[in-house]
Amino acid sequence: LLITFSIAFQAAAAGLSYVGAYVINTYKSYDNFLQDKYALLPAVIIICVAVVMFIIGLIGCCATFRESRVGLGLFLAIILVIFIAEVSAFVLGFVYREKVKTDVQDTMRSVFEKYDSSNPESTVVDYLQEQLHCCGVKNYSDWTTTQWFNSTGNNSVPLSCCREDMKNCTGRLDQPEELNRQGCAGELESGLQSVISYAMLVILGFAIVKFFGMLSVCVLTCKREDSGYQPLYSG
């Protein structure tokens, strides 16, 4: 069981690395809309844990094969540290999942206000609206209060607001059926919260596995050593 558990450590390390990278990549895509940069902390913890887990898998295999009490004790201590780290990441994920809504609402309007169709903020806004199929903060009418809208004077929103199935869309407000109706704030909040929830479920699953792994190490470490001599009985 422990040998299988040690090998599973290395597989789990690969899985956690993917989850951590996925969370970081998702957050990086919408970095301009996130005021609290510590929201990436759970993902960083996950990746650090994954690196350590790969090394621990090798230690666990060697200690289990040799049934070394010292090696198994070290294995147990390291698993315990990782278990605590994963529980911390789970708690942090829960905390930041609730903060995403406030974080997005506080920063999105300021980013949209800087839109001028050419600066970096404009590229981010267009990317957001195209990827999430949304328009404006709460809806497409939010664009009417921006400086870009007033400066253009053509009563239209950016082309990134157009629906995918509308090939000849010009972004004009007098043709709202060609525009995405939902706002970007709700879509972004939902997407980021889903990513965090996914990461939390993975962390919880690995934490449960480690708990049973610690029990297995304790059983093997505490078992009585046989004397090495056994009586032989002849017929």
HELIX and SHEET records of a PDB file:
HELIX    1   1 LEU A    2  SER A   29  1                                  28    
HELIX    2   2 ASP A   31  PHE A   33  5                                   3    
HELIX    3   3 LYS A   37  LEU A   40  5                                   4    
HELIX    4   4 LEU A   41  ARG A   66  1                                  26    
HELIX    5   5 ARG A   69  GLU A  113  1                                  45    
HELIX    6   6 PRO A  120  LEU A  132  1                                  13    
HELIX    7   7 TYR A  140  THR A  145  5                                   6    
HELIX    8   8 GLN A  147  THR A  152  1                                   6    
HELIX    9   9 LEU A  159  CYS A  161  5                                   3    
HELIX   10  10 PRO A  176  GLU A  178  5                                   3    
HELIX   11  11 CYS A  184  CYS A  222  1                                  39    
END                                                                             
